[in-house]
Amino acid sequence: MKFSLSEDQQMVQDMARDFAKSRIEPIAMEFDKSHQFPQKLIKEMGELGLMGVNIPEEYGGAGFDTVSYSLAVMEIAKGCSSFAVTMSVNHLVCEIIRLYGSEENKKKYLVPLASGDHLGAFCLTEPQAGSDAQNQKTTAKLDGDDYILNGKKAFITNGTYSDVFIVTAVTSAKDAPKKEISAFLVEKDAEGLILGQPEHKMGQCASNTIEVTLENVRVPVSNMLAGTNGFKVMMNGLNSGRIGIASLCCGLASSALDEALSYAKDRQAFGKPLNRLPVIQDKIAEMGTLLEASKLMTLNAAYVKDSGSNYVKSASMAKYFAAENCLKIVDQALQIHGGNGYISEYKIEKLYRDARITSIYEGTSEIQKIVIARQMTK
Ligand SMILES: Cc1cc2nc3c(=O)[nH]c(=O)nc-3n(C[C@H](O)[C@H](O)[C@H](O)COP(=O)(O)OP(=O)(O)OC[C@H]3O[C@@H](n4cnc5c(N)ncnc54)[C@H](O)[C@@H]3O)c2cc1C
């Protein structure tokens, strides 16, 4: 097994690292405080190919593999995880259109999304249907050549700034023996698409999260993805999305570890730097090991996807492991900062808040375990 990066992978990693260091890191704390969405910088990321890293060039992307994509998300998340989640959700939308869109859908929606001209949103969750996504109530009723959508979607990342929304809705009749869920491409200017106010979040405050309401939104049949297999469309999208979020966790945890290492070197206690105290060294060793394992599992999931094999288990394992250990690493990194870690002037306070969502969105840790066990026992 080869562990070294190809020239392309190395180049993408270097480019994303440079961008994160020069453009994201200097403003990350300020954007977190003001809850400002970094629209201009997201556009710049698009110009660098960072909004469609693993989408083929013919569809507006940069044409690299999933390993390159994962490396890029890790670097961007080191700069700020709000940028990484914006990027990851856009890739999730791109991947769904790449897999299930018609040629016309790809030209119209995928090209501008993957090139960073447009931004995309993934609308599965509803107020009463998160983990239990089948319990959704949004409906789509056929009317001539259009479907008419009605319902409410919750916690939609990128919503305010998105040009296209992938929205799921129930297409079967209420009394049908089997519930059918379909996925639709909805344009931002569609009449009846109502965007809520941004949620005031604990962390990842520079990312955008809103409620989306659909009131008699008319969508052409040609914007339906994979007929009545919309649930499969979204679940397959989430499988690839989980590699993005696992990568985000690695970048965020890596940033927390750097903060802890630097603090432990400078801070003196009992006449020596913290990093000379055995208990602190034990924490550092534990954090470093968990981060290394998270990265390997994440890159492995990306590699399995690139090789064309079933990567569902690898992606869920990576997301579960990287998220849970990201929480452990930021927690211990804050502990090493002592009281200062609790003060918002210190970067670790932001990282601690940012990390908390990682074991919740794109499938909670509990749901990842269900997916993993299902794959292992089928
Ligand atoms: C900041 C943010 C961004 C998001 N972005 C998006 C987005 O872009 N698009 C989108 O569609 N959604 C998005 N979500 C929604 C997110 O994916 C859901 O919040 C998540 O799937 C959990 O659903 P829930 O909040 O309804 O919790 P619930 O499903 O109500 O779960 C509550 C708790 O019960 C546990 N639980 C539920 N079922 C089981 C079970 N069968 N076995 C064991 N435990 C279980 C869960 O793990 C959790 O701990 C976002 C959420 C947030 C907060």
The ligand as a Tripos MOL2 file, in Angstrom:
@<TRIPOS>MOLECULE
LIG
   53    58     1     0     0
SMALL
NO_CHARGES

@<TRIPOS>ATOM
      1 C1        -25.3010   23.7570   11.8370 C.3       1 LIG1
      2 C2        -26.1240   22.7030   11.1750 C.ar      1 LIG1
      3 C3        -26.0480   22.5370    9.8060 C.ar      1 LIG1
      4 C4        -26.8380   21.5760    9.1680 C.ar      1 LIG1
      5 N1        -26.8470   21.5050    7.7990 N.ar      1 LIG1
      6 C5        -27.7760   20.7320    7.1780 C.ar      1 LIG1
      7 C6        -27.9620   20.8100    5.7610 C.ar      1 LIG1
      8 O1        -27.2660   21.5520    5.0510 O.2       1 LIG1
      9 N2        -28.9320   20.0450    5.1990 N.ar      1 LIG1
     10 C7        -29.7290   19.2140    5.9320 C.ar      1 LIG1
     11 O2        -30.5840   18.5520    5.3510 O.2       1 LIG1
     12 N3        -29.5720   19.1220    7.2830 N.ar      1 LIG1
     13 C8        -28.6330   19.8690    7.9200 C.ar      1 LIG1
     14 N4        -28.4910   19.8190    9.2890 N.ar      1 LIG1
     15 C9        -29.3270   18.9080   10.0560 C.3       1 LIG1
     16 C10       -28.5450   17.7690   10.7040 C.3       1 LIG1
     17 O3        -28.0930   16.8680    9.7330 O.3       1 LIG1
     18 C11       -29.4510   17.1330   11.7650 C.3       1 LIG1
     19 O4        -29.5090   18.0550   12.8510 O.3       1 LIG1
     20 C12       -28.9560   15.7760   12.2250 C.3       1 LIG1
     21 O5        -29.1050   14.8260   11.2060 O.3       1 LIG1
     22 C13       -29.6950   15.2850   13.4740 C.3       1 LIG1
     23 O6        -31.0720   15.3910   13.3170 O.3       1 LIG1
     24 P1        -31.9520   16.1030   14.4660 P.3       1 LIG1
     25 O7        -31.3160   17.4090   14.7770 O.co2     1 LIG1
     26 O8        -33.3550   16.1130   14.0310 O.co2     1 LIG1
     27 O9        -31.7820   15.1990   15.7310 O.3       1 LIG1
     28 P2        -32.6550   13.8410   16.0860 P.3       1 LIG1
     29 O10       -32.7670   13.0510   14.8620 O.co2     1 LIG1
     30 O11       -33.9130   14.2750   16.7470 O.co2     1 LIG1
     31 O12       -31.7190   13.1450   17.1050 O.3       1 LIG1
     32 C14       -31.6260   13.5120   18.4850 C.3       1 LIG1
     33 C15       -30.6760   12.5260   19.1680 C.3       1 LIG1
     34 O13       -31.2300   11.2030   19.0960 O.3       1 LIG1
     35 C16       -30.2940   10.3260   18.4850 C.3       1 LIG1
     36 N5        -31.0020    9.3400   17.6760 N.ar      1 LIG1
     37 C17       -31.9610    9.5580   16.7430 C.ar      1 LIG1
     38 N6        -32.3350    8.4000   16.1810 N.ar      1 LIG1
     39 C18       -31.5940    7.4210   16.7540 C.ar      1 LIG1
     40 C19       -31.5110    6.0020   16.6010 C.ar      1 LIG1
     41 N7        -32.2600    5.3500   15.7100 N.pl3     1 LIG1
     42 N8        -30.6570    5.3190   17.3930 N.ar      1 LIG1
     43 C20       -29.8680    5.9670   18.2870 C.ar      1 LIG1
     44 N9        -29.9000    7.3150   18.4810 N.ar      1 LIG1
     45 C21       -30.7450    8.0260   17.7200 C.ar      1 LIG1
     46 C22       -29.4210   11.2250   17.6220 C.3       1 LIG1
     47 O14       -28.1680   10.6270   17.3340 O.3       1 LIG1
     48 C23       -29.3120   12.4580   18.4950 C.3       1 LIG1
     49 O15       -28.3120   12.2670   19.4570 O.3       1 LIG1
     50 C24       -27.6740   20.7390    9.9430 C.ar      1 LIG1
     51 C25       -27.7210   20.8990   11.3320 C.ar      1 LIG1
     52 C26       -26.9890   21.8770   11.9450 C.ar      1 LIG1
     53 C27       -27.1300   22.0720   13.4330 C.3       1 LIG1
@<TRIPOS>BOND
     1     1     2 1
     2     2     3 ar
     3     2    52 ar
     4     3     4 ar
     5     4     5 ar
     6     4    50 ar
     7     5     6 ar
     8     6     7 ar
     9     6    13 1
    10     7     8 2
    11     7     9 ar
    12     9    10 ar
    13    10    11 2
    14    10    12 ar
    15    12    13 ar
    16    13    14 ar
    17    14    15 1
    18    14    50 ar
    19    15    16 1
    20    16    17 1
    21    16    18 1
    22    18    19 1
    23    18    20 1
    24    20    21 1
    25    20    22 1
    26    22    23 1
    27    23    24 1
    28    24    25 2
    29    24    26 1
    30    24    27 1
    31    27    28 1
    32    28    29 2
    33    28    30 1
    34    28    31 1
    35    31    32 1
    36    32    33 1
    37    33    34 1
    38    33    48 1
    39    34    35 1
    40    35    36 1
    41    35    46 1
    42    36    37 ar
    43    36    45 ar
    44    37    38 ar
    45    38    39 ar
    46    39    40 ar
    47    39    45 ar
    48    40    41 1
    49    40    42 ar
    50    42    43 ar
    51    43    44 ar
    52    44    45 ar
    53    46    47 1
    54    46    48 1
    55    48    49 1
    56    50    51 ar
    57    51    52 ar
    58    52    53 1
@<TRIPOS>SUBSTRUCTURE
     1 LIG1         1 GROUP 0 **** ****
